[in-house]
Amino acid sequence: MKKLTDMEATKKMKWLDAYNWQGIDASLETSLMDYYLICTQDAKDCKENDEYFVLFFDGQHFDCGYKREKELDDLINGDDWMNEDDIKSFLRTQGMNRNEWTCEPFVCKLYDLINYFGIENLMGSIYYPLDEDEIKNFIESK
């Protein structure tokens, strides 16, 4: 698996500047290439006010999808596939209680969950990976 260097990422990802993206790091390139995700609510297809368009990277391939903040909060509140032991263990690793965690920004919550449970459990499998040009064209169509 070849990982892009920071310099390569900076040169290649200039098109991200045109979108209202949020990431874990102040640098969108670092957020995508090192923390593996960025998100925005500005996609035309986002119908709910808590819905985000998420672009993620597995170190080799890009993919994208939609995720609602309510879905993340439902996980932590035990209204989805996580049981109470999973929730307690997850929150212990975050050093927060349930209320503190649910007040975090969406991108931080998604990153925390992906980091703990894996990207496949949160965003699904990457069946049709996209290269940078494909994801750029896809995003521009949004």
Contact map, one row per residue, 1 for C-alpha under 8 A:
1110000000000000000000000000000000000000000000000000000000110000000000000000000000000000000000000000000000000000000000000000000000000000000000
1111000000000000000000000000000000000000000000000000000000110000000000000000000000000000000000000000000000000000000000000000000000000000000000
1111100000000000000000000000000000000000000000000000000000110000000000000000000000000000000000000000000000000000000000000000000000000000000000
0111111110000000000000000000000010000000000000000000000000000000000000000000000000000000000000000000000000000000000000000000000000000000000000
0011111110000000000000000000000000000000000000000000000000000000000000000000000000000000000000000000000000000000000000000000000000000000000000
0001111111000000000000000000110000000000000000000000000000000000000000000000000000000000000000000000000000000000000000000000000000000000000000
0001111111100000000000000000000000000000000000000000000000000000000000000000000000000000000000000000000000000000000000000000000000000000000000
0001111111110000000000000000000000000000000000000000000000000000000000000000000000000000000000000000000000000000000000000000000000000000000000
0001111111111000000000000000100010000000000000000000000000000000000000000000000000000000000000000000000000000000000000000000000000000000000000
0000011111111100000000000000100000000000000000000000000000000000000000000000000000000000000000000000000000000000000000000000000000000000000000
0000001111111100000000000000000000000000000000000000000000000000000000000000000000000000000000000000000000000000000000000000000000000000000000
0000000111111110000000000000000000000000000000000000000000000000000000000000000000000000000000000000000000000000000000000000000000000000000000
0000000011111111000000000000100000000000000000000000000000000000000000000000000000000000000000000000000000000000000000000000000000000000000000
0000000001111111100000000000000000000000000000000000000000000000000000000000000000000000000000000000000000000000000000000000000000000000000000
0000000000011111110000000000000000000000000000000000000000000000000000000000000000000000000000000000000000000000000000000000000000000001000000
0000000000001111111010000001000000000000000000000000000000000000000000000000000000000000000000000000000000000000000000000000000000000000000000
0000000000000111111100000000000000000000000000000000000000000000000000000000000000000000000000000000000000000000000000000000000000000000000000
0000000000000011111100000000000000000000000000000000000000000000000000000000000000000000000000000000000000000000000000000000000000000000000000
0000000000000001111110000000000000000001010000000000000000000000000000000000000000000000000000000000000000000000000000000000000000000000000000
0000000000000000111111000000000000000001110000000000000000000000000000000000000000000000000000000000000000000000000000000000000000000000000000
0000000000000001001111100001000000000111000000000000000000000000000000000000000000000000000000000000000000000000000000000000000000000000000000
0000000000000000000111110001000000000111000000000000000000000000000000000000000000000000000000000000000000100000000000000000000000000000000000
0000000000000000000011111111001100001110000000000000000000000000000000000000000000000000000000000000000000100000000000000000000000000000000000
0000000000000000000001111100001000100100000000000000000000000000000000000000000000000000000000000000000000110010000000000000000000000000000000
0000000000000000000000111111011000000000000000000000000000000000000000000000000000000000000000000000000000000000000000000000000000000000000000
0000000000000000000000111111011000000000000000000000000000000000000000000000000000000000000000000000000000000000000000000000000000000000000000
0000000000000000000000101111111000000000000000000000000000000000000000000000000000000000000000000000000000000000000000000000000000000000000000
0000000000000001000011101111111100000100000000000000000000000000000000000000000000000000000000000000000000000000000000000000000000000000000000
0000010011001000000000000011111111000000000000000000000000000000000000000000000000000000000000000000000000000000000000000000000000000000000000
0000010000000000000000001111111111100000000000000000000000000000000000000000000000000000000000000000000000000000000000000000000000000000000000
0000000000000000000000111111111111111100000000000000000000000000000000000000000000000000000000000000000000000000000000000000000000000000000000
0000000000000000000000100001111111111100000000000000001110000000000000000000000000000000000000000000000000000000000000000000000000000000000000
0001000010000000000000000000111111111000000000000000000010100000000000000000000000000000000000000000000000000000000000000000000000000000000000
0000000000000000000000000000111111110000000000000000000000000000000000000000000000000000000000000000000000000000000000000000000000000000000000
0000000000000000000000010000011111111000000000000000000000000000000000000000000000000000000000000000000000000010000000000000000000000000000000
0000000000000000000000000000001111111100000000000000000111100000000000000000000000000000000000000000000000000000000000000000000000000000000000
0000000000000000000000100000001110111110000000000000011110000000000000000000000000000000000000000000000000000010000000000000000000000000000000
0000000000000000000011110001001100011111000000000000011100000000000000000000000000000000000000000000000000100000000000000000000000000000000000
0000000000000000000011100000000000001111100000000001111000000000000000000000000000000000000000000000000000100000000000000000000000000000000000
0000000000000000001111000000000000000111111000000001110000000000000000000000000000000000000000000000000000000000000000000000000000000000000000
0000000000000000000100000000000000000011111001001111100000000000000000000000000000000000000000000000000000000000000000000000000000000000000000
0000000000000000001100000000000000000001111101000001100000000000000000000000000000000000000000000000000000000000000000000000000000000000000000
0000000000000000000000000000000000000001111111000001100000000000000000000000000000000000000000000000000000000000000000000000000000000000001001
0000000000000000000000000000000000000000011111100000000000000000000000000000000000000000000000000000000000000000000000000000000000000000000001
0000000000000000000000000000000000000000001111100000000000000000000000000000000000000000000000000000000000000000000000000000000000000000000001
0000000000000000000000000000000000000000111111111011100000000000010000000000000000000000000000000000000000000000000000000000000000000000000000
0000000000000000000000000000000000000000000111111010000000000000000000000000000000000000000000000000000000000000000000000000000000000000000000
0000000000000000000000000000000000000000000001111110000000000000000100000000000000000000000000000000000000000000000000000000000000000000000000
0000000000000000000000000000000000000000100001111110000000000000000000000000000000000000000000000000000000000000000000000000000000000000000000
0000000000000000000000000000000000000000100000011111000000000000000111000000000000000000000000000000000000000000000000000000000000000000000000
0000000000000000000000000000000000000000100001111111100000000000011110000000000000000000000000000000000000000000000000000000000000000000000000
0000000000000000000000000000000000000011111001000111110000000000011110000000000000000000000000000000000000000000000000000000000000000000000000
0000000000000000000000000000000000000011111001000011111000000001111000000000000000000000000000000000000000000000000000000000000000000000000000
0000000000000000000000000000000000001111000000000001111100000001111000000000000000000000000000000000000000000000000000000000000000000000000000
0000000000000000000000000000000100001110000000000000111110000111100000000000000000000000000000000000000000000000000000000000000000000000000000
0000000000000000000000000000000100011100000000000000011111000111000000000000000000000000000000000000000000000000000000000000000000000000000000
0000000000000000000000000000000110011000000000000000001111111110000000000000000000000000000000000000000000000000000000000000000000000000000000
0000000000000000000000000000000000010000000000000000000111111100000000000000000000000000000000000000000000000000000000000000000000000000000000
1110000000000000000000000000000010010000000000000000000011111000000000000000000000000000000000000000000000000000000000000000000000000000000000
1110000000000000000000000000000000000000000000000000000011111100000000000000000000000000000000000000000000000000000000000000000000000000000000
0000000000000000000000000000000000000000000000000000000011111110000000000000000000000000000000000000000000000000000000000000000011100000000000
0000000000000000000000000000000000000000000000000000001111011111000000000000000000000000000000000000000000000000000000000000000011110010000000
0000000000000000000000000000000000000000000000000000001110001111100000000000000000000000000000000000000000000000000000000000010111000010000000
0000000000000000000000000000000000000000000000000000111100000111110000000000000000000000000000000000000000000000000000000000000000000000000000
0000000000000000000000000000000000000000000000000000111000000011111000000000000000000000000000000000000000000000000000000010000000000000000000
0000000000000000000000000000000000000000000001000011110000000001111100000000000000000000000000000000000000000000000000000000000000000000000000
0000000000000000000000000000000000000000000000000011110000000000111110100000000000000000000000000000000000000000000000000010000000000000000000
0000000000000000000000000000000000000000000000010111000000000000011111110000000000000000000000000000000000000000000000000000000000000000000000
0000000000000000000000000000000000000000000000000111000000000000001111111000000000000000000000000000000001000000000000000000000000000000000000
0000000000000000000000000000000000000000000000000100000000000000000111111100000000000000000000000000000000000000000000000000000000000000000000
0000000000000000000000000000000000000000000000000000000000000000001111111110000000000000000000000000000000000000000000000000000000000000000000
0000000000000000000000000000000000000000000000000000000000000000000111111111000000000000000000000000000000001100000000000000000000000000000000
0000000000000000000000000000000000000000000000000000000000000000000011111111100000000000000000000000010000000000000000000000000000000000000000
0000000000000000000000000000000000000000000000000000000000000000000001111111111100000000000000000000000000000000000000000000000000000000000000
0000000000000000000000000000000000000000000000000000000000000000000000111111111111000010000000000000000000000000000000000000000000000000000000
0000000000000000000000000000000000000000000000000000000000000000000000011111111001000010000000000100000000000000000000000000000000000000000000
0000000000000000000000000000000000000000000000000000000000000000000000001111111000000000000000000100000000000000000000000000000000000000000000
0000000000000000000000000000000000000000000000000000000000000000000000000111111111110010000000000000000000000000000000000000000000000000000000
0000000000000000000000000000000000000000000000000000000000000000000000000111111111000000000000000000000000000000000000000000000000000000000000
0000000000000000000000000000000000000000000000000000000000000000000000000110011111000000000000000000000000000000000000000000000000000000000000
0000000000000000000000000000000000000000000000000000000000000000000000000010011111100000000000000000000000000000000000000000000000000000000000
0000000000000000000000000000000000000000000000000000000000000000000000000011011111110110000000000000000000000000000000000000000000000000000000
0000000000000000000000000000000000000000000000000000000000000000000000000000010011111110000000000000000000000000000000000000000000000000000000
0000000000000000000000000000000000000000000000000000000000000000000000000000010001111111000000000000000000000000000000000000000000000000000000
0000000000000000000000000000000000000000000000000000000000000000000000000000000000111111100000000000000000000000000000000000000000000000000000
0000000000000000000000000000000000000000000000000000000000000000000000000000000001111111110000000000000000000000000000000000000000000000000000
0000000000000000000000000000000000000000000000000000000000000000000000000011010001111111111000000000000000000000000000000000000000000000000000
0000000000000000000000000000000000000000000000000000000000000000000000000000000000011111111100000000000000000000000000000000000000000000000000
0000000000000000000000000000000000000000000000000000000000000000000000000000000000001111111110000000000000000000000000000000000000000000000000
0000000000000000000000000000000000000000000000000000000000000000000000000000000000000111111111000000000000000000000100000000000000000000000000
0000000000000000000000000000000000000000000000000000000000000000000000000000000000000011111111111100100000000000000000000000000000000000000000
0000000000000000000000000000000000000000000000000000000000000000000000000000000000000001111111111000000000000000000000000000000000000000000000
0000000000000000000000000000000000000000000000000000000000000000000000000000000000000000111111100000000000000000000000000000000000000000000000
0000000000000000000000000000000000000000000000000000000000000000000000000000000000000000011111110000000000000001000000000000000000000000000000
0000000000000000000000000000000000000000000000000000000000000000000000000000000000000000001111111000000000000000000000000000000000000000000000
0000000000000000000000000000000000000000000000000000000000000000000000000000000000000000001101111101100000000000000000000000000000000000000000
0000000000000000000000000000000000000000000000000000000000000000000000000000000000000000001100111111100000000000000000000000000000000000000000
0000000000000000000000000000000000000000000000000000000000000000000000000001100000000000001000011111110000000000000000000000000000000000000000
0000000000000000000000000000000000000000000000000000000000000000000000000000000000000000000000001111111000000000000000000000000000000000000000
0000000000000000000000000000000000000000000000000000000000000000000000000000000000000000000000011111111100000000000000000000000000000000000000
0000000000000000000000000000000000000000000000000000000000000000000000000000000000000000001000011111111100001000000000000000000000000000000000
0000000000000000000000000000000000000000000000000000000000000000000000001000000000000000000000000111111100001000000000000000000000000000000000
0000000000000000000000000000000000000000000000000000000000000000000000000000000000000000000000000011111110000000000000000000000000000000000000
0000000000000000000000000000000000000000000000000000000000000000000000000000000000000000000000000001111111011000000000000000000000000000000000
0000000000000000000000000000000000000000000000000000000000000000000000000000000000000000000000000000001111111000000000000000000000000000000000
0000000000000000000000000000000000000000000000000000000000000000000010000000000000000000000000000000000111111100000000000000000000000000000000
0000000000000000000001110000000000000110000000000000000000000000000000000000000000000000000000000000000011111110000000000000000000000000000000
0000000000000000000000010000000000000000000000000000000000000000000000000000000000000000000000000000000111111111000000000000000000000000000000
0000000000000000000000000000000000000000000000000000000000000000000000010000000000000000000000000000110111111111100000000000000000000000000000
0000000000000000000000000000000000000000000000000000000000000000000000010000000000000000000000000000000001111111110000000000000000000000000000
0000000000000000000000010000000000101000000000000000000000000000000000000000000000000000000000000000000000111111111000000000000000000000000000
0000000000000000000000000000000000000000000000000000000000000000000000000000000000000000000001000000000000011111111100000000000000000000000000
0000000000000000000000000000000000000000000000000000000000000000000000000000000000000000000000000000000000001111111111000100000000000000000000
0000000000000000000000000000000000000000000000000000000000000000000000000000000000000000000000000000000000000111111111101100000000000000000000
0000000000000000000000000000000000000000000000000000000000000000000000000000000000000000000000000000000000000011111111100000000000000000000000
0000000000000000000000000000000000000000000000000000000000000000000000000000000000000000010000000000000000000001111111000000000000000000000000
0000000000000000000000000000000000000000000000000000000000000000000000000000000000000000000000000000000000000000111111101100000000000000000000
0000000000000000000000000000000000000000000000000000000000000000000000000000000000000000000000000000000000000000111111111100000000000000000000
0000000000000000000000000000000000000000000000000000000000000000000000000000000000000000000000000000000000000000011011111111000000000000000000
0000000000000000000000000000000000000000000000000000000000000000000000000000000000000000000000000000000000000000000001111111110000000000000000
0000000000000000000000000000000000000000000000000000000000000000000000000000000000000000000000000000000000000000010011111111000000000000000000
0000000000000000000000000000000000000000000000000000000000000000000000000000000000000000000000000000000000000000110011111111000000000000000000
0000000000000000000000000000000000000000000000000000000000000000101000000000000000000000000000000000000000000000000000111111100000000000000000
0000000000000000000000000000000000000000000000000000000000000000000000000000000000000000000000000000000000000000000000111111110000000000000000
0000000000000000000000000000000000000000000000000000000000000000000000000000000000000000000000000000000000000000000000010011111000000000000000
0000000000000000000000000000000000000000000000000000000000000010000000000000000000000000000000000000000000000000000000010001111110000000000000
0000000000000000000000000000000000000000000000000000000000000000000000000000000000000000000000000000000000000000000000000000111110000000000000
0000000000000000000000000000000000000000000000000000000000000010000000000000000000000000000000000000000000000000000000000000011111000000000000
0000000000000000000000000000000000000000000000000000000000001110000000000000000000000000000000000000000000000000000000000000011111100000000000
0000000000000000000000000000000000000000000000000000000000001110000000000000000000000000000000000000000000000000000000000000000111111110000000
0000000000000000000000000000000000000000000000000000000000001100000000000000000000000000000000000000000000000000000000000000000011111110000000
0000000000000000000000000000000000000000000000000000000000000100000000000000000000000000000000000000000000000000000000000000000001111111000000
0000000000000000000000000000000000000000000000000000000000000000000000000000000000000000000000000000000000000000000000000000000001111111100000
0000000000000000000000000000000000000000000000000000000000000000000000000000000000000000000000000000000000000000000000000000000001111111110000
0000000000000000000000000000000000000000000000000000000000000110000000000000000000000000000000000000000000000000000000000000000001111111111000
0000000000000010000000000000000000000000000000000000000000000000000000000000000000000000000000000000000000000000000000000000000000011111111100
0000000000000000000000000000000000000000000000000000000000000000000000000000000000000000000000000000000000000000000000000000000000001111111110
0000000000000000000000000000000000000000000000000000000000000000000000000000000000000000000000000000000000000000000000000000000000000111111111
0000000000000000000000000000000000000000001000000000000000000000000000000000000000000000000000000000000000000000000000000000000000000011111111
0000000000000000000000000000000000000000000000000000000000000000000000000000000000000000000000000000000000000000000000000000000000000001111111
0000000000000000000000000000000000000000000000000000000000000000000000000000000000000000000000000000000000000000000000000000000000000000111111
0000000000000000000000000000000000000000001110000000000000000000000000000000000000000000000000000000000000000000000000000000000000000000011111
